[in-house]
Amino acid sequence: MPETQFTTATPRRLRRGRVRRKQLVGLLFVAPAVALVTVFFVIPLCMTFWMSLHNWPLMGAPRFIGLGNYAQMLHDSQFWSSLRFTVFYTLIVTVVLFAVAFPLAIFVEKPDAMTRFYRTAYFLPYVVGFGSASLLWVWLMNVDSGLFSQLAWRLGLTEKPVNLLASFDTTFISIIVMVVWKTVGFNMIILLTGLQGISTEVQEAARVDGASSWQRFRRITLPLMRRTIALALILSVSGSMLAFDQFYIISDGGPQNQTITTVFWIFSQSFMSFHLGYGSALSMVLLLILVTISVIQLRLLRNPEGM
């Protein structure tokens, strides 16, 4: 009887040992990623939340004030103004990006001898950093030596060189054009992967049945690209809500503080006014807004079978 128990128990121990070894190997594989996320996200996030509960000056000891920074936020008119402008900018730039990126993705999807060249040419500006692209745009919009104002003057469109950064409308439109020029290639590539994932047989069957191009696009292409569109939307909205470089470098928040984004205001409070605790509170609120927007987007774009 003991021998029987030994023989039946041994395979179980061996199976448990193999499972444990597989679990250990799996943990070893994910350990670097877990360590990176912990060091560069979880710990800074916890520190930011802890700082947001304090009056944290650059010099001197921090003082615990609980939710005082969050209460101060309710009376900060510049914060709410920057948040409204950021939302407005996000809506405009996202719509314009998709309006340009979708036709480009459809155009470069077609097999052609020049397709690779077009894809590279449209994607190339994305490689340029936002800081470098913004500095380039500052030079192009310079009233004395820039290309845009001088070209408009010499073509007779204006009576004299015009400072494009003097009014909100021209400044905002110029920044939108720069952002679209720089990032449209990335959105095009994302949408292109979704288009290439649609079976050509489905499109051909719909064409044989007499469906028009618009009907195929609305009834086949868009529904089958829900996941791709959701990814592109989340990346576009998140990136736009975190916009900073272009407004800091090109307009410096002007004219008359009309182009101050939420991140710009957080930067100003944290590293120019040295209200580190208040800046941390603003960061936590912005993080909550981004998470909420992403969850809403995922729910709205989720197909009946789930994402």
C-alpha positions in Angstrom: 0.0 0.0 0.0 2.7 2.6 0.8 4.4 1.7 -2.5 1.1 2.5 -4.4 0.8 5.8 -2.6 4.4 6.6 -3.5 3.9 5.8 -7.2 0.7 7.8 -7.5 2.1 10.8 -5.6 5.3 11.1 -7.5 3.8 12.2 -10.9 1.8 14.8 -9.1 5.0 16.2 -7.5 6.7 16.2 -10.9 3.8 18.0 -12.5 3.8 20.6 -9.7 7.5 21.0 -10.1 7.2 21.6 -13.8 4.4 24.1 -13.3 6.5 26.0 -10.7 9.5 26.1 -13.0 7.4 27.4 -15.9 5.9 30.1 -13.6 9.4 31.0 -12.4 10.6 31.3 -16.0 7.6 33.4 -16.8 8.3 35.7 -13.9 11.9 36.1 -14.9 10.9 37.1 -18.4 8.4 39.8 -17.2 10.6 40.9 -14.3 12.5 43.6 -16.4 9.3 45.1 -17.7 7.8 45.1 -14.2 10.9 46.7 -12.8 10.8 49.4 -15.4 7.1 50.1 -14.9 7.6 50.2 -11.2 10.7 52.5 -11.2 9.6 54.9 -13.9 5.8 54.9 -13.5 4.4 53.5 -10.2 6.9 55.1 -7.8 6.8 58.5 -9.6 3.0 58.4 -9.6 2.9 57.6 -5.9 5.5 60.4 -5.2 3.5 62.9 -7.3 0.3 62.1 -5.4 2.1 62.4 -2.1 3.6 65.8 -3.2 0.1 67.0 -4.2 -1.0 66.7 -0.6 1.7 69.1 0.6 2.8 72.7 0.2 6.1 71.7 -1.4 8.4 74.6 -2.0 11.6 74.3 -3.9 13.6 75.4 -0.8 12.5 74.4 2.7 10.6 71.7 4.3 7.2 70.6 2.8 4.1 71.1 4.8 1.1 68.7 4.8 -2.1 70.5 3.7 -4.3 67.5 2.7 -6.6 68.5 -0.2 -5.6 72.1 -0.1 -4.0 72.1 -3.5 -7.1 70.5 -5.0 -9.3 73.1 -3.4 -7.1 75.9 -4.7 -7.6 74.4 -8.2 -11.3 75.2 -8.1 -10.5 79.0 -7.9 -7.7 78.9 -10.4 -9.2 80.7 -13.5 -6.1 80.2 -15.6 -6.2 76.4 -15.0 -9.8 76.2 -16.3 -9.0 78.5 -19.2 -6.0 76.3 -20.1 -8.1 73.2 -19.8 -10.8 74.6 -22.1 -8.2 75.6 -24.7 -6.6 72.2 -24.5 -9.9 70.4 -25.1 -10.6 72.8 -28.0 -7.2 72.2 -29.5 -7.6 68.4 -29.0 -10.9 68.3 -30.9 -9.7 70.4 -33.8 -6.3 68.7 -34.3 -7.9 65.2 -34.0 -10.5 65.9 -36.6 -8.0 67.5 -39.0 -5.6 64.6 -38.5 -8.1 61.9 -39.3 -9.5 64.0 -42.2 -6.0 64.0 -43.7 -4.6 60.6 -42.5 -7.5 58.5 -43.7 -7.3 59.5 -47.4 -3.5 59.2 -47.2 -3.8 55.7 -45.8 -6.3 54.7 -48.6 -4.0 56.3 -51.2 -0.8 54.5 -50.1 -2.6 51.2 -49.6 -2.9 50.7 -53.4 -0.1 48.6 -54.8 2.0 51.0 -56.9 5.6 51.5 -57.9 5.8 54.7 -55.9 3.9 53.4 -52.9 7.0 52.9 -50.7 8.3 56.4 -51.6 5.0 58.0 -50.6 4.8 56.1 -47.3 8.3 57.1 -46.4 7.8 60.7 -47.5 4.6 61.1 -45.4 6.0 59.3 -42.4 9.4 61.1 -42.4 8.3 64.3 -40.6 7.2 62.2 -37.6 10.9 61.3 -37.0 11.6 65.0 -36.3 11.2 65.8 -32.6 8.5 68.3 -31.6 11.1 70.7 -30.3 13.0 70.7 -33.5 9.8 71.0 -35.6 8.7 73.9 -33.4 12.0 75.7 -33.8 11.7 75.2 -37.6 8.2 76.7 -37.6 9.4 79.7 -35.5 11.9 80.5 -38.3 9.3 79.9 -41.1 6.9 82.3 -39.4 9.4 85.0 -38.6 8.1 88.3 -39.8 11.5 89.6 -41.1 13.4 86.5 -42.4 10.7 83.7 -42.3 9.4 82.1 -45.5 5.6 82.4 -44.9 5.2 86.1 -44.3 7.8 87.1 -46.9 6.2 84.8 -49.5 2.7 86.2 -48.9 4.0 89.7 -49.2 6.0 89.1 -52.5 2.9 87.3 -54.0 0.8 90.3 -53.2 -1.4 88.6 -50.7 -0.5 91.1 -48.0 0.6 94.8 -48.2 3.6 94.2 -46.0 5.2 91.3 -44.1 2.7 90.1 -41.5 3.6 88.8 -38.0 1.7 85.5 -38.0 2.1 85.2 -34.2 0.5 88.5 -33.4 -3.1 87.2 -33.3 -4.7 84.1 -31.8 -6.2 82.9 -35.1 -3.1 82.9 -37.2 -1.0 81.5 -34.3 -3.5 78.7 -33.7 -3.9 77.8 -37.4 -0.1 77.8 -37.8 0.4 75.4 -34.9 -2.4 73.1 -36.2 -0.7 73.0 -39.6 2.7 72.2 -38.0 1.2 69.4 -35.8 -0.7 67.8 -38.7 2.4 68.0 -41.0 4.5 66.3 -38.3 2.2 63.6 -37.0 -0.1 62.7 -39.9 2.3 60.1 -41.2 2.2 58.2 -37.9 -1.7 58.2 -38.0 -1.5 57.1 -41.6 0.6 54.1 -40.8 -1.8 53.0 -38.0 -4.8 53.3 -40.2 -2.9 51.6 -43.0 -2.4 48.5 -40.9 -6.1 48.4 -40.3 -6.9 48.7 -44.0 -4.5 45.9 -44.9 -6.1 43.7 -42.3 -9.4 43.7 -44.2 -9.8 40.8 -46.5 -9.9 41.7 -50.2 -12.4 38.9 -50.7 -14.9 40.8 -48.6 -14.4 44.0 -50.6 -14.7 42.1 -53.9 -17.9 40.3 -52.8 -19.5 43.6 -51.9 -18.4 45.2 -55.2 -19.8 42.2 -57.2 -23.1 42.7 -55.2 -23.3 46.3 -56.5 -22.2 48.2 -53.4 -20.7 51.6 -54.2 -17.4 52.8 -52.9 -19.1 54.9 -50.1 -21.3 51.9 -49.1 -18.3 49.6 -48.9 -16.4 52.2 -46.8 -19.3 52.8 -44.4 -20.6 49.2 -44.1 -17.3 47.2 -44.4 -14.2 49.3 -43.9 -15.2 51.4 -40.9 -16.8 48.6 -38.8 -13.8 46.3 -39.4 -11.4 49.1 -38.4 -13.0 49.8 -35.0 -10.0 48.6 -33.0 -7.5 50.4 -35.3 -9.5 53.7 -35.1 -9.8 53.3 -31.3 -6.0 53.0 -31.0 -5.4 55.9 -33.3 -8.0 58.1 -31.5 -6.6 57.3 -28.0 -3.0 58.1 -29.1 -4.1 61.3 -30.9 -6.3 62.5 -28.0 -3.7 61.6 -25.3 -0.9 63.3 -27.2 -3.0 66.4 -27.9 -4.1 66.7 -24.3 -0.4 66.6 -23.3 0.6 69.2 -25.8 3.4 71.5 -24.6 6.5 71.9 -26.8 4.8 73.6 -29.8 3.0 76.1 -27.6 6.0 76.8 -25.4 8.4 77.3 -28.3 6.3 78.8 -31.0 3.9 81.1 -29.1 5.1 81.0 -25.5 1.5 80.9 -24.4 0.7 84.1 -26.3 -0.8 86.2 -27.6 -2.3 87.4 -24.2 -2.0 83.9 -22.6 -4.6 82.5 -25.1 -2.5 79.5 -26.1 -1.6 78.2 -22.6 -2.3 74.5 -22.5 -2.8 72.4 -19.3 0.7 71.0 -19.4 2.1 74.5 -20.0 0.3 75.7 -16.9 1.6 72.7 -14.9 5.1 73.5 -16.1 4.7 77.1 -15.2 3.4 76.4 -11.7 6.0 73.7 -11.0 9.2 75.0 -12.5 8.7 78.7 -12.9 6.7 79.6 -9.8 8.1 76.6 -7.9 4.8 75.5 -6.5 5.7 71.9 -6.8 2.8 70.6 -4.6 0.2 72.5 -6.6 1.8 71.4 -9.9 1.6 67.8 -8.7 -2.1 68.2 -7.9 -2.7 69.6 -11.4 -0.8 66.6 -12.8 -3.0 64.1 -10.9 -6.2 65.8 -12.2 -4.9 65.7 -15.8 -4.1 62.0 -15.4 -7.6 61.3 -14.2 -9.0 63.3 -17.1 -6.9 61.3 -19.6 -7.9 57.9 -18.1 -11.6 58.9 -18.2 -11.4 60.0 -21.8 -9.6 56.8 -22.8 -12.2 54.6 -21.1 -15.0 56.5 -22.7 -13.4 56.1 -26.1 -12.9 52.4 -25.7 -16.5 51.9 -24.7 -17.9 54.0 -27.6 -15.7 52.2 -30.2 -16.1 48.7 -28.8 -17.7 46.4 -31.3 -20.4 43.9 -30.2 -17.9 41.1 -29.8 -15.7 43.2 -27.6 -12.4 44.9 -28.3 
